[in-house]
Amino acid sequence: MTDLWLALSVFHFLRPSWLLLVPVLLALWWLSRRRHRGKATGTEGIAPHLQAAIQVGYPEARRIRPVDGVVLTLLLSVLAAAGPTWSRQPNPLVAQSAPVVVVFKVTASMENTDLAPSRLERGKQKIRDFLDLRAGARSALLAYAGSAHVVVPMTEDASIILPYLEGLSPEIMPKDGASLAPALERAQDLLEGEGGGALLLVADALDPADVATVEDIPIPVSVLSTMPEGTRDRGLDALGGRVIGVRPDDDDILRLDRALNASYRRNLLENSDDPWLDRGPLLAWPVVLLLLLWFRRGWTMQWAAALAVMLVWTPDQSRAEGVADWFWAPDQQGQHAYDRKEYSRAADLFTDPLWRGWPLYRAGRYEESALILERVETAQAAMMQGLANIRNHAYRDGVRSFETALARDPDYPGAAENLETAKRVVAYIEAAQQAQDTRDQTELRPDDVTYDNEENKGQELQVELPQEGADGAGLQSAEQWMNSVDTETGEFLKMRFMLEAAQAPAGEGQGAVNE
């Protein structure tokens, strides 16, 4: 479903009673036009062909009159007052992009170099571009060959995924093959707690037996094919419009993002917790343009003054600071700043305490975020307050916040898990402090310390520090350091995947999610 059809399917008016004025305005317009048509023109009794010759301009009935502009302006004003809407107000606490699990095929066939530099590397490049496009949205990475493994669980920080993505190669996969069904099951498990989402499959081929599995999965699935242009695959061809081929530009990534977000936006529209967004102010622009016509001689200026007052004045408007305040409420301005990732400015613009708390958290102002969220008595606010306290190293306060969230809503997602984690952190810190205090009390401290080398009882050591030279020895360059990190990441994933494959029950072909 395209965005246009989605908007049309939910289009309605927030205040439909205003529409009762539409037939009244149309009736007044018809009566006015009829009255002008009935006026004597002074040509009665003259033959019709002579009337046409002596009259100048169009007939009165066809001429555009000021009353037409008046009625059109009033109709637009009535429609604006009725509150047309086709979307809900964006909630800054809810990501507007769908949570996505990227399922990456990591097999020997992906190392084919018919797509430069290789199918595997081109797939990694496109995944990086996809994550950059969805900056701030929740994403996860899952790799599969003969077994399926969660590389990185759901996270909003794409930088966490990138080093693990670089470490993926067929050599680290514990089993050969291309078992897609277990990977799809793991993807569904990751999306269960997200309230909806989508799946992006990056692969060079698809077994025809897996086509039915992809079509039956209850979440949206899009496929990025890493096959060279003109190369056909029976499994991918069977999926039809779900498959998008790799392109040298960003067109494929943009199309994938639009496709994956379509069904997620449908779920957001069906969420009754978010209010509908009044689109009536958009009609103010054509009304203003029509008002400019009243500056022409012969048009009724009284209508212009009345409409200007109706459009500009609102009962709760006492003053306007800047042009933006004429058209957008503070919360709307805050949402615009939040969408541009100007979190500090968004927090200053929002008036709702709950909406202010999350931008403060995203801006790193954790203490302010916890304080402002204290005013909201909901489980969501307590949950966010707990996260802010943990980031601010106020672990005990974080425990109390998570306990408050559970007291307000015992089933709030993630509250129980975060509470247990916070308790373990507090217990670890207290144990470490107690052990440190014990060591401090038992250690004997001398009254005086003297350093000497009398009678050659001490030993002098000379340590040569490595120096950078022409041969590259010494301190590692940035490229060498990154290569070592990639290698270590690949080795880490190899060991982890082997353990998961060994611990998985026979026949499952997948490991547990490693949080």
C-alpha positions as CSV (number, residue, x, y, z in Angstrom):
1,M,0.0,0.0,0.0
2,T,1.4,3.4,-1.0
3,D,1.4,6.4,1.3
4,L,-1.4,8.0,-0.8
5,W,-3.7,5.1,-0.5
6,L,-2.9,4.7,3.2
7,A,-3.8,8.4,3.8
8,L,-7.0,8.1,1.8
9,S,-8.1,5.0,3.7
10,V,-8.0,6.9,7.1
11,F,-9.0,10.4,5.9
12,H,-11.8,11.9,8.1
13,F,-12.7,15.2,9.8
14,L,-12.2,15.8,13.5
15,R,-15.0,18.3,13.8
16,P,-17.5,17.3,11.0
17,S,-20.3,19.5,12.4
18,W,-18.7,22.4,10.6
19,L,-19.5,20.8,7.3
20,L,-23.2,21.6,7.8
21,L,-22.2,25.1,6.7
22,V,-21.2,23.9,3.2
23,P,-24.7,23.5,1.8
24,V,-25.7,26.9,3.3
25,L,-22.8,28.6,1.6
26,L,-23.5,26.9,-1.7
27,A,-27.2,27.9,-1.5
28,L,-26.2,31.6,-0.8
29,W,-23.8,31.5,-3.7
30,W,-26.5,30.1,-6.0
31,L,-29.1,32.7,-4.9
32,S,-26.5,35.5,-5.4
33,R,-25.6,34.4,-8.9
34,R,-29.3,33.9,-9.8
35,R,-30.1,37.4,-8.6
36,H,-27.4,38.9,-10.8
37,R,-28.7,37.0,-13.8
38,G,-32.2,38.3,-13.2
39,K,-31.2,42.0,-13.4
40,A,-32.4,44.0,-16.3
41,T,-29.7,44.8,-18.8
42,G,-31.5,47.5,-20.8
43,T,-31.6,45.5,-23.9
44,E,-35.1,44.1,-23.6
45,G,-37.0,44.1,-26.8
46,I,-33.9,44.0,-29.0
47,A,-33.4,41.0,-31.3
48,P,-30.9,38.4,-29.9
49,H,-28.4,38.9,-32.7
50,L,-28.4,42.6,-32.1
51,Q,-28.0,42.1,-28.3
52,A,-24.9,40.0,-28.9
53,A,-23.5,42.7,-31.1
54,I,-24.0,45.6,-28.7
55,Q,-22.9,43.8,-25.5
56,V,-19.2,44.0,-24.6
57,G,-17.4,41.1,-22.7
58,Y,-18.8,37.8,-21.5
59,P,-22.4,37.4,-20.4
60,E,-23.0,38.2,-16.8
61,A,-23.8,34.6,-15.9
62,R,-20.3,33.4,-17.1
63,R,-18.2,36.2,-15.5
64,I,-16.2,35.5,-12.4
65,R,-17.7,37.7,-9.7
66,P,-16.4,38.7,-6.3
67,V,-19.0,36.5,-4.7
68,D,-17.3,33.5,-6.2
69,G,-14.1,34.3,-4.5
70,V,-15.9,35.0,-1.2
71,V,-17.7,31.6,-1.2
72,L,-14.5,29.7,-2.2
73,T,-12.6,31.4,0.6
74,L,-15.4,30.6,3.1
75,L,-15.6,27.0,1.9
76,L,-11.9,26.5,2.5
77,S,-12.2,28.1,5.9
78,V,-15.1,25.8,6.8
79,L,-13.1,22.8,5.7
80,A,-10.1,24.0,7.8
81,A,-12.4,24.4,10.8
82,A,-13.8,20.9,10.3
83,G,-10.2,19.5,10.9
84,P,-9.3,17.3,8.0
85,T,-6.8,14.6,9.1
86,W,-5.1,11.5,7.7
87,S,-2.3,10.9,10.2
88,R,-1.7,10.9,13.9
89,Q,0.5,13.3,15.9
90,P,4.1,11.9,15.9
91,N,5.0,10.6,19.4
92,P,8.6,11.5,20.2
93,L,8.7,8.5,22.5
94,V,7.9,6.1,19.7
95,A,10.2,5.6,16.7
96,Q,8.5,6.7,13.4
97,S,10.6,4.1,11.5
98,A,9.8,0.5,11.8
99,P,12.0,-1.8,14.0
100,V,13.8,-3.9,11.5
101,V,15.8,-7.2,11.7
102,V,18.4,-7.5,9.0
103,V,18.8,-11.1,8.1
104,F,22.2,-11.5,6.3
105,K,23.1,-14.6,4.3
106,V,26.7,-15.5,5.0
107,T,27.6,-18.5,2.8
108,A,30.4,-19.4,0.4
109,S,28.2,-18.3,-2.6
110,M,28.2,-14.7,-1.2
111,E,32.0,-14.5,-1.8
112,N,31.5,-14.7,-5.5
113,T,33.1,-11.7,-7.2
114,D,30.7,-11.3,-10.1
115,L,29.3,-8.3,-8.1
116,A,32.4,-6.2,-7.2
117,P,34.1,-6.4,-4.9
118,S,32.0,-9.4,-3.8
119,R,28.4,-10.2,-3.1
120,L,29.2,-10.4,0.6
121,E,31.0,-7.0,0.7
122,R,28.4,-5.3,-1.4
123,G,25.7,-6.6,1.0
124,K,27.7,-5.2,4.0
125,Q,28.0,-1.9,2.2
126,K,24.2,-1.7,1.6
127,I,23.4,-2.7,5.2
128,R,25.7,0.1,6.4
129,D,23.9,2.6,4.1
130,F,20.5,1.2,5.4
131,L,21.5,1.7,9.0
132,D,22.7,5.2,8.3
133,L,19.4,6.1,6.6
134,R,17.5,4.8,9.7
135,A,19.7,6.6,12.2
136,G,18.1,6.3,15.6
137,A,15.6,3.6,14.6
138,R,15.8,0.2,16.3
139,S,17.6,-2.4,14.3
140,A,19.1,-5.9,14.8
141,L,21.5,-8.1,12.8
142,L,21.1,-11.8,12.2
143,A,23.4,-14.0,10.2
144,Y,22.6,-17.4,8.8
145,A,24.1,-20.2,6.8
146,G,23.5,-23.8,8.0
147,S,22.5,-22.3,11.3
148,A,21.1,-19.0,12.3
149,H,22.6,-16.7,14.9
150,V,21.7,-13.3,16.4
151,V,24.8,-11.1,15.8
152,V,23.4,-8.0,17.6
153,P,20.0,-7.8,19.3
154,M,17.7,-4.8,18.9
155,T,19.5,-1.5,19.5
156,E,19.1,2.2,18.5
157,D,22.9,2.7,18.1
158,A,24.0,1.5,14.7
159,S,27.6,2.0,15.6
160,I,27.3,-1.1,17.8
161,I,26.3,-3.2,14.8
162,L,29.0,-2.1,12.4
163,P,32.1,-3.8,13.9
164,Y,30.2,-7.1,14.1
165,L,28.9,-6.7,10.6
166,E,32.5,-6.3,9.3
167,G,33.5,-9.5,11.2
168,L,31.0,-11.7,9.3
169,S,32.4,-14.2,6.8
170,P,31.6,-17.8,5.8
171,E,34.6,-19.0,7.7
172,I,33.1,-18.2,11.1
173,M,29.8,-19.9,10.4
174,P,29.7,-23.3,12.2
175,K,27.6,-25.1,9.6
176,D,27.4,-25.1,5.9
177,G,24.1,-24.6,4.1
178,A,21.5,-21.9,3.8
179,S,18.7,-22.6,6.3
180,L,16.4,-19.6,6.1
181,A,13.5,-20.9,8.2
182,P,15.4,-20.9,11.5
183,A,16.6,-17.3,10.7
184,L,13.0,-16.1,10.1
185,E,11.9,-17.7,13.4
186,R,14.7,-15.9,15.3
187,A,13.7,-12.6,13.6
188,Q,10.1,-13.0,14.8
189,D,11.4,-13.6,18.3
190,L,13.4,-10.4,18.2
191,L,10.3,-8.4,17.0
192,E,7.9,-9.8,19.5
193,G,8.6,-7.1,22.1
194,E,8.8,-4.2,19.6
195,G,5.1,-3.9,19.0
196,G,5.5,-4.5,15.2
197,G,8.3,-4.3,12.8
198,A,9.7,-5.6,9.5
199,L,12.4,-7.9,8.2
200,L,15.1,-7.2,5.6
201,L,16.6,-10.2,3.9
202,V,20.0,-9.7,2.2
203,A,20.8,-12.7,0.1
204,D,22.1,-13.7,-3.3
205,A,19.7,-16.6,-3.8
206,L,16.7,-18.3,-2.2
207,D,15.8,-21.9,-2.1
208,P,12.4,-22.4,-3.8
209,A,11.3,-24.4,-0.7
210,D,11.7,-21.3,1.4
211,V,9.4,-19.2,-0.7
212,A,6.3,-20.4,1.1
213,T,8.0,-19.7,4.5
214,V,8.7,-16.1,3.5
215,E,5.1,-15.5,2.2
216,D,3.5,-17.0,5.3
217,I,5.5,-15.0,7.8
218,P,3.1,-12.5,9.6
219,I,5.6,-9.6,9.4
220,P,6.5,-7.6,6.3
221,V,9.5,-9.0,4.5
222,S,11.6,-7.2,1.8
223,V,14.5,-8.7,0.0
224,L,17.7,-7.1,-1.2
225,S,19.2,-9.2,-3.9
226,T,23.0,-9.2,-4.2
227,M,22.8,-11.0,-7.6
228,P,24.4,-9.2,-10.6
229,E,21.9,-7.4,-12.8
230,G,20.4,-9.8,-15.4
231,T,21.1,-12.9,-13.3
232,R,17.9,-14.8,-12.4
233,D,17.1,-17.0,-9.4
234,R,14.0,-19.1,-9.2
235,G,13.4,-18.5,-5.5
236,L,13.9,-14.7,-5.7
237,D,11.8,-14.5,-8.9
238,A,8.9,-16.2,-7.1
239,L,8.7,-13.4,-4.5
240,G,8.0,-10.8,-7.2
241,G,7.7,-7.2,-6.0
242,R,9.3,-8.0,-2.6
243,V,12.7,-8.3,-4.2
244,I,14.8,-5.2,-5.0
245,G,18.1,-5.5,-6.8
246,V,21.3,-3.9,-5.7
247,R,22.0,-0.6,-7.5
248,P,25.1,1.6,-7.5
249,D,23.1,4.6,-6.0
250,D,20.9,4.8,-2.9
251,D,17.6,4.2,-4.8
252,D,17.4,0.6,-3.6
253,I,17.9,1.5,0.0
254,L,15.3,4.3,-0.2
255,R,12.8,1.9,-1.8
256,L,13.4,-0.7,0.9
257,D,12.9,1.8,3.7
258,R,9.6,3.0,2.2
259,A,8.4,-0.6,1.8
260,L,9.3,-1.7,5.3
261,N,7.8,1.4,6.9
262,A,4.4,1.1,5.1
263,S,2.8,-1.5,7.3
264,Y,4.4,-0.1,10.5
265,R,2.8,3.3,9.8
266,R,-0.5,1.5,9.4
267,N,-0.1,0.1,12.9
268,L,0.7,3.5,14.3
269,L,-2.4,4.9,12.7
270,E,-4.5,2.2,14.3
271,N,-3.0,3.1,17.7
272,S,-5.8,4.9,19.5
273,D,-3.4,6.3,22.2
274,D,-2.0,8.9,19.9
275,P,-4.3,11.9,18.9
276,W,-5.0,12.7,15.3
277,L,-3.0,15.5,13.7
278,D,-5.2,18.4,12.6
279,R,-4.3,19.3,9.0
280,G,-6.7,22.3,8.8
281,P,-3.9,24.9,9.1
282,L,-2.6,23.7,5.7
283,L,-5.7,25.3,4.1
284,A,-4.8,28.7,5.5
285,W,-2.3,29.2,2.7
286,P,-4.8,29.1,-0.2
287,V,-7.1,31.2,1.9
288,V,-4.4,33.9,2.4
289,L,-3.7,33.9,-1.4
290,L,-7.4,34.5,-2.1
291,L,-7.5,37.3,0.4
292,L,-4.9,39.1,-1.6
293,L,-7.5,39.4,-4.4
294,W,-9.4,41.8,-2.2
295,F,-6.8,44.5,-2.8
296,R,-8.1,44.7,-6.3
297,R,-10.5,47.5,-6.9
298,G,-14.1,46.5,-6.8
299,W,-13.7,43.6,-4.3
300,T,-15.4,43.7,-0.9
301,M,-12.8,44.6,1.8
302,Q,-15.2,43.8,4.7
303,W,-15.0,40.1,3.8
304,A,-11.2,40.2,3.9
305,A,-11.1,41.8,7.4
306,A,-13.6,39.2,8.8
307,L,-11.7,36.2,7.4
308,A,-8.4,37.5,8.5
309,V,-9.7,37.8,12.1
310,M,-11.2,34.3,11.9
311,L,-7.9,32.8,10.6
312,V,-5.4,34.5,12.9
313,W,-7.3,34.8,16.1
314,T,-7.9,31.8,18.4
315,P,-9.4,32.0,22.0
316,D,-6.3,30.7,23.7
317,Q,-3.8,32.8,21.8
318,S,-2.5,35.8,23.7
319,R,0.8,36.5,22.0
320,A,3.1,35.1,19.3
321,E,6.9,35.0,19.6
322,G,8.3,34.7,16.1
323,V,6.8,33.6,12.8
324,A,6.8,29.9,13.8
325,D,4.4,30.6,16.7
326,W,1.8,31.8,14.2
327,F,1.6,28.4,12.5
328,W,2.9,25.8,14.9
329,A,2.2,25.0,18.6
330,P,5.2,24.6,20.9
331,D,4.9,20.8,20.9
332,Q,4.8,20.8,17.1
333,Q,8.0,22.9,16.9
334,G,9.6,20.5,19.4
335,Q,8.7,17.6,17.2
336,H,10.3,19.3,14.2
337,A,13.5,19.9,16.2
338,Y,13.4,16.2,17.5
339,D,13.1,14.9,13.9
340,R,16.2,16.9,13.0
341,K,18.0,15.3,16.0
342,E,18.2,18.7,17.8
343,Y,17.4,17.1,21.1
344,S,18.3,19.9,23.4
345,R,16.3,22.4,21.4
346,A,13.4,20.0,21.3
347,A,13.4,19.6,25.1
348,D,13.3,23.4,25.4
349,L,10.3,23.7,23.0
350,F,8.2,20.8,24.3
351,T,5.6,21.7,27.0
352,D,4.5,18.2,27.9
353,P,6.8,16.8,30.7
354,L,6.8,13.3,29.2
355,W,7.8,14.6,25.8
356,R,10.5,16.8,27.4
357,G,12.0,14.0,29.3
358,W,12.9,11.8,26.3
359,P,14.8,14.5,24.3
360,L,16.7,15.4,27.5
361,Y,17.7,11.8,27.8
362,R,18.8,11.6,24.1
363,A,20.8,14.9,24.6
364,G,22.7,13.3,27.5
365,R,21.1,15.6,30.1
366,Y,20.2,12.6,32.3
367,E,19.8,14.4,35.6
368,E,17.4,17.0,34.1
369,S,15.5,14.2,32.4
370,A,15.0,12.3,35.6
371,L,13.8,15.4,37.4
372,I,11.3,16.4,34.7
373,L,9.9,12.9,34.5
374,E,9.2,12.9,38.3
375,R,6.1,15.0,37.4
376,V,4.4,12.3,35.4
377,E,2.8,9.4,37.2
378,T,2.8,6.8,34.5
379,A,4.7,3.5,34.1
380,Q,6.3,4.9,30.9
381,A,7.6,7.9,32.7
382,A,9.1,5.8,35.5
383,M,10.7,3.5,33.0
384,M,12.4,6.4,31.2
385,Q,13.4,7.9,34.6
386,G,15.1,4.7,35.5
387,L,17.1,4.6,32.3
388,A,18.1,8.2,32.9
389,N,19.2,7.4,36.4
390,I,21.3,4.4,35.3
391,R,23.0,6.5,32.6
392,N,23.7,9.2,35.3
393,H,25.3,6.5,37.5
394,A,22.5,6.9,40.1
395,Y,22.0,3.1,40.3
396,R,19.9,3.1,43.5
397,D,17.6,5.7,42.1
398,G,17.3,3.6,38.9
399,V,16.2,0.6,41.0
400,R,13.5,2.7,42.7
401,S,12.3,4.0,39.3
402,F,12.0,0.5,37.8
403,E,10.2,-0.6,40.9
404,T,7.8,2.3,40.5
405,A,7.2,1.4,36.9
406,L,6.3,-2.2,37.9
407,A,4.0,-0.9,40.7
408,R,2.1,1.3,38.2
409,D,2.0,-1.4,35.5
410,P,3.2,-4.9,36.5
411,D,3.3,-6.0,32.8
412,Y,5.1,-3.0,31.4
413,P,7.6,-4.3,28.8
414,G,11.2,-4.5,29.9
415,A,10.6,-3.1,33.4
416,A,11.2,-6.4,35.2
417,E,14.3,-7.2,33.2
418,N,15.8,-3.7,33.8
419,L,15.0,-3.9,37.5
420,E,16.9,-7.2,37.8
421,T,19.9,-5.8,35.9
422,A,20.0,-2.6,38.0
423,K,19.9,-4.7,41.2
424,R,22.8,-6.8,40.0
425,V,24.8,-3.6,39.2
426,V,24.1,-2.2,42.7
427,A,25.1,-5.5,44.4
428,Y,28.3,-5.7,42.4
429,I,29.2,-2.1,43.2
430,E,28.5,-2.6,46.9
431,A,30.5,-5.8,47.0
432,A,33.4,-4.1,45.3
433,Q,33.3,-1.2,47.7
434,Q,33.1,-3.6,50.7
435,A,36.1,-5.6,49.4
436,Q,38.1,-2.4,48.9
437,D,37.3,-1.1,52.4
438,T,38.4,-4.5,53.8
439,R,41.7,-4.3,52.0
440,D,42.3,-0.8,53.1
441,Q,41.8,-1.8,56.7
442,T,44.1,-4.8,56.6
443,E,47.0,-3.3,54.6
444,L,49.9,-2.1,56.8
445,R,51.2,1.3,55.8
446,P,54.8,2.3,56.8
447,D,55.5,5.5,58.6
448,D,58.3,6.5,56.2
449,V,59.4,5.4,52.8
450,T,63.0,6.0,51.5
451,Y,64.2,5.1,48.0
452,D,67.9,4.4,47.6
453,N,70.4,2.2,45.9
454,E,73.0,1.8,48.7
455,E,75.7,-0.8,48.2
456,N,74.3,-1.7,44.8
457,K,71.4,-3.6,46.5
458,G,69.0,-2.4,44.0
459,Q,68.8,-3.0,40.2
460,E,68.5,-0.5,37.5
461,L,66.4,-1.5,34.6
462,Q,66.4,0.1,31.2
463,V,63.2,-0.2,29.1
464,E,63.3,0.8,25.4
465,L,60.0,2.1,24.2
466,P,59.1,1.2,20.6
467,Q,59.5,4.1,18.2
468,E,57.7,4.5,14.9
469,G,60.2,4.1,12.0
470,A,60.3,3.8,8.3
471,D,59.7,0.1,8.6
472,G,56.3,0.6,10.2
473,A,57.4,-0.9,13.6
474,G,56.2,0.6,16.8
475,L,52.8,2.1,17.4
476,Q,50.0,0.8,15.2
477,S,48.5,3.0,12.6
478,A,44.7,3.6,12.6
479,E,44.3,1.2,9.7
480,Q,46.3,-1.5,11.4
481,W,44.3,-1.1,14.6
482,M,41.0,-1.3,12.8
483,N,42.1,-4.5,11.0
484,S,43.0,-6.0,14.3
485,V,39.6,-5.1,15.7
486,D,37.9,-6.6,12.7
487,T,39.9,-9.8,13.1
488,E,39.1,-10.0,16.8
489,T,35.4,-9.5,16.2
490,G,35.4,-12.3,13.6
491,E,37.1,-14.6,16.0
492,F,34.8,-13.7,18.8
493,L,31.7,-14.4,16.6
494,K,33.2,-17.7,15.4
495,M,33.6,-18.9,19.0
496,R,30.2,-17.7,20.0
497,F,28.4,-19.2,17.0
498,M,30.2,-22.6,17.6
499,L,29.0,-22.6,21.2
500,E,25.5,-21.7,20.2
501,A,25.4,-24.4,17.6
502,A,26.7,-27.0,20.0
503,Q,24.2,-26.0,22.7
504,A,21.2,-25.9,20.3
505,P,18.9,-28.9,20.3
506,A,19.4,-31.3,17.4
507,G,17.4,-30.2,14.3
508,E,16.9,-26.6,15.3
509,G,20.0,-25.3,13.6
510,Q,20.1,-22.1,15.6
511,G,21.5,-20.6,18.8
512,A,19.9,-18.7,21.6
513,V,19.9,-14.9,21.6
514,N,23.0,-13.6,23.3
515,E,22.0,-10.4,25.0
